Amino acid sequence: MTGSTPFRKRRFRKSGDPAETQVGTTDPATGPGAPGVPAVPSDTAAAVPSATAADEESREWFGARRVQAVKNGVRKGGEGAKAAALYITDRIIENAPRVPVRDLATLRAQFPDLDPDRLADKLITGAANATSAVGAGIGAAAMLPVPPAMPAEMAAEITGVALIELKLLAELHEVYGLRAPGNLGERSFAYLTSWTEERGVDLTKPTTLNAALGGQMKRELRQQIMKRMFRNLPNLMPFMVGAAVGAVMNRRDTRKLAEKVRADLRTRAVAWDALPHLPPLERPTQPLPEAARRAIEGPDAQGRG
């Protein structure tokens, strides 16, 4: 018959050929709805998930996994930061009584003809230069950063800067006639409280050693160190960028802290002429290593030596 497909061509067509499938499904004599052939319900397609729905479900699953991974990373990072802060806190508490502090008589002999404010300016400038040098040194060490060494570099910087500023605050108390009472250990922890709270020592509430080692002061010290850690992260930038950033940031933070404490001390300052005779400050029984001591005293003290 004209227009029909020859038998020899039809017999070699594969069973899954699209043309055959298309013809079979569109033939009015054999397709759905033909006499004797049950029609396909209209809701059958809805029962089978489409490719778009499967992709959407897969994306949601992977998205949930990604969010959970981020949460786990943040949690582990927070735990690591807390552990680092605890380590630095213990190091600062351990080394606080070992910081060499000059008494008022020594300071006046080294800086003659200066009144209290000018002498305080001199001390603040020297400490700012010292912390700036520490920041530049750590930043230079991180020029080609090695990830395992970064926590140690940050801990060294925060500890060094804290001890420099602790020495500065102790000497500012000497300059304004407000030496903390007690022995070497009690004074050290009193000045450590001053560093943590960013204000002068309250002589009416002397800090005892037991209170300093286990209570609110230690928690506040840890919180202060955590803030320093996050502020010092740019110091680890490579290619000497961190050195410049660390120098500027440390100088700024040291001056800011010193000015806040000095403003508080000025309101309660005792004139030098009205001061009673104060005994010389005792020297630390376990002094810091020579390199650490020279870094804490700064380039100005080395130039006078």
Secondary structure in CASP SS format (residue, H / E / C, confidence):
PFRMAT SS
TARGET T0000
AUTHOR 0000-0000-0000
METHOD secondary structure of the structure
MODEL  1
M C 1.00
T C 1.00
G C 1.00
S C 1.00
T C 1.00
P C 1.00
F H 1.00
R H 1.00
K H 1.00
R H 1.00
R C 1.00
F C 1.00
R C 1.00
K C 1.00
S C 1.00
G C 1.00
D C 1.00
P H 1.00
A H 1.00
E H 1.00
T H 1.00
Q H 1.00
V H 1.00
G H 1.00
T H 1.00
T H 1.00
D C 1.00
P C 1.00
A C 1.00
T C 1.00
G C 1.00
P C 1.00
G C 1.00
A C 1.00
P C 1.00
G C 1.00
V C 1.00
P C 1.00
A C 1.00
V C 1.00
P C 1.00
S C 1.00
D C 1.00
T H 1.00
A H 1.00
A H 1.00
A H 1.00
V C 1.00
P C 1.00
S C 1.00
A H 1.00
T H 1.00
A H 1.00
A H 1.00
D H 1.00
E H 1.00
E H 1.00
S H 1.00
R H 1.00
E H 1.00
W H 1.00
F H 1.00
G H 1.00
A H 1.00
R H 1.00
R H 1.00
V H 1.00
Q H 1.00
A H 1.00
V H 1.00
K H 1.00
N H 1.00
G H 1.00
V H 1.00
R H 1.00
K H 1.00
G H 1.00
G H 1.00
E H 1.00
G H 1.00
A H 1.00
K H 1.00
A H 1.00
A H 1.00
A H 1.00
L H 1.00
Y H 1.00
I H 1.00
T H 1.00
D H 1.00
R H 1.00
I H 1.00
I H 1.00
E H 1.00
N H 1.00
A H 1.00
P H 1.00
R H 1.00
V C 1.00
P C 1.00
V C 1.00
R C 1.00
D C 1.00
L H 1.00
A H 1.00
T H 1.00
L H 1.00
R H 1.00
A H 1.00
Q H 1.00
F C 1.00
P C 1.00
D C 1.00
L C 1.00
D C 1.00
P H 1.00
D H 1.00
R H 1.00
L H 1.00
A H 1.00
D H 1.00
K H 1.00
L H 1.00
I H 1.00
T H 1.00
G H 1.00
A H 1.00
A H 1.00
N H 1.00
A H 1.00
T H 1.00
S H 1.00
A H 1.00
V H 1.00
G H 1.00
A H 1.00
G H 1.00
I H 1.00
G H 1.00
A H 1.00
A H 1.00
A C 1.00
M C 1.00
L C 1.00
P C 1.00
V C 1.00
P H 1.00
P H 1.00
A H 1.00
M H 1.00
P H 1.00
A H 1.00
E H 1.00
M H 1.00
A H 1.00
A H 1.00
E H 1.00
I H 1.00
T H 1.00
G H 1.00
V H 1.00
A H 1.00
L H 1.00
I H 1.00
E H 1.00
L H 1.00
K H 1.00
L H 1.00
L H 1.00
A H 1.00
E H 1.00
L H 1.00
H H 1.00
E H 1.00
V H 1.00
Y C 1.00
G C 1.00
L C 1.00
R C 1.00
A C 1.00
P C 1.00
G C 1.00
N C 1.00
L H 1.00
G H 1.00
E H 1.00
R H 1.00
S H 1.00
F H 1.00
A H 1.00
Y H 1.00
L H 1.00
T H 1.00
S H 1.00
W H 1.00
T H 1.00
E H 1.00
E C 1.00
R C 1.00
G C 1.00
V C 1.00
D C 1.00
L C 1.00
T C 1.00
K C 1.00
P C 1.00
T C 1.00
T C 1.00
L H 1.00
N H 1.00
A H 1.00
A H 1.00
L H 1.00
G C 1.00
G C 1.00
Q H 1.00
M H 1.00
K H 1.00
R H 1.00
E H 1.00
L H 1.00
R H 1.00
Q H 1.00
Q H 1.00
I H 1.00
M H 1.00
K H 1.00
R H 1.00
M H 1.00
F H 1.00
R H 1.00
N C 1.00
L H 1.00
P H 1.00
N H 1.00
L H 1.00
M C 1.00
P C 1.00
F C 1.00
M C 1.00
V H 1.00
G H 1.00
A H 1.00
A H 1.00
V H 1.00
G H 1.00
A H 1.00
V H 1.00
M H 1.00
N H 1.00
R H 1.00
R H 1.00
D H 1.00
T H 1.00
R H 1.00
K H 1.00
L H 1.00
A H 1.00
E H 1.00
K H 1.00
V H 1.00
R H 1.00
A H 1.00
D H 1.00
L H 1.00
R H 1.00
T C 1.00
R C 1.00
A C 1.00
V C 1.00
A C 1.00
W H 1.00
D H 1.00
A H 1.00
L C 1.00
P C 1.00
H C 1.00
L C 1.00
P C 1.00
P C 1.00
L C 1.00
E C 1.00
R C 1.00
P C 1.00
T C 1.00
Q C 1.00
P C 1.00
L C 1.00
P C 1.00
E H 1.00
A H 1.00
A H 1.00
R H 1.00
R H 1.00
A H 1.00
I H 1.00
E H 1.00
G H 1.00
P H 1.00
D H 1.00
A H 1.00
Q H 1.00
G H 1.00
R H 1.00
G C 1.00
END
